[in-house]
Amino acid sequence: MEYKFWKYQGTGNDFIFLDGRNDVSAIKDNTPVIARLCDRKFGIGADGLIILEEGSEHDFRMVYYNSDGSESTMCGNGGRCAIAFAKFIGLAKDSTVFDAIDGKHAGEILEDGWVELGMINVSKISNLKTNVYEMNTGSPHYVQLLKKGEALDIVDFGRKIRYNDQYKAEGINVNAAKMLENGISVETYERGVEDETLSCGTGVTACAIAYNEFMGNKGKNSVDVMTKGGQLKVSFMEKDGQYFDIVLSGPAVRVFEGVIGV
Ligand SMILES: N[C@H](CCC[C@H](N)C(=O)O)C(=O)O
């Protein structure tokens, strides 16, 4: 059977989109098929696959799968691309509210084409040791803040953390954040891709919050984040170590569309 698909990328984190109003039952929750579609040699190639379904209470529902074919937790860049794709296929307008595995999200397509995505609140931030934080921004993240001049191999470092005794069962995404003059740069090893991705939206969000904690900044703030895939921005409110009104902003681009046999 043949399926129409659309390819999007959000700062180089790339996704296959399917319109779930069509019959995609041969693909939905089919781990080996989704893994093959995401394979960069034997398939379309992507960090993940996203199905948009008619919403019951809100505009639509987003179902996210990592490139290993497993359904996973929230994808920030995928959520931003979902907002753009939903408008493109008429499931939403420039402003939208949709459902994902971690609950309800608001989103907005801005005049300049950037897409804003509201993220879940973050209340439990573990400062595991100096410069190391763990939190869940819709997906679980380990954040290593790097000192000036410090560098690490994110794939080697990421694999060691993600497969250690503490994390190997559930897995975790691993980020290294470097503090810049204004803002931070972030590299991420992604669970379920089991490699570095050019950017990770929930990871960038976790790094911005960890940086804010490290700097001791209070109240309202925003952090510019540079990734290998491009520029993102995270804004938030902070009160007594609780983070809310968290918004991840950045580009979301339709790259190509096609038809594939499954
Ligand atoms: N790999 C992540 C989900 C996708 C996160 C990332 N693509 C993002 O933009 O947030 C996980 O399994 O926790």
The ligand as an SDF file (V2000), in Angstrom:
LIG
                    3D

 13 12  0  0  0  0  0  0  0  0999 V2000
   14.1480   11.4450   21.8030 N   0  0  0  0  0  0  0  0  0  0  0  0
   13.2540   12.0290   22.8010 C   0  0  0  0  0  0  0  0  0  0  0  0
   11.9250   12.4840   22.1550 C   0  0  0  0  0  0  0  0  0  0  0  0
   12.1750   13.5240   21.1060 C   0  0  0  0  0  0  0  0  0  0  0  0
   12.7840   14.7350   21.6890 C   0  0  0  0  0  0  0  0  0  0  0  0
   13.3570   15.7290   20.7030 C   0  0  0  0  0  0  0  0  0  0  0  0
   13.3580   15.3690   19.3010 N   0  0  0  0  0  0  0  0  0  0  0  0
   12.7090   17.0760   20.9020 C   0  0  0  0  0  0  0  0  0  0  0  0
   12.6920   17.9060   19.9670 O   0  0  0  0  0  0  0  0  0  0  0  0
   12.2430   17.3200   22.0380 O   0  0  0  0  0  0  0  0  0  0  0  0
   12.9170   10.9650   23.8460 C   0  0  0  0  0  0  0  0  0  0  0  0
   12.7360    9.8020   23.4870 O   0  0  0  0  0  0  0  0  0  0  0  0
   12.8180   11.3480   25.0070 O   0  0  0  0  0  0  0  0  0  0  0  0
  1  2  1  0
  2  3  1  0
  2 11  1  0
  3  4  1  0
  4  5  1  0
  5  6  1  0
  6  7  1  0
  6  8  1  0
  8  9  2  0
  8 10  1  0
 11 12  2  0
 11 13  1  0
M  END
$$$$
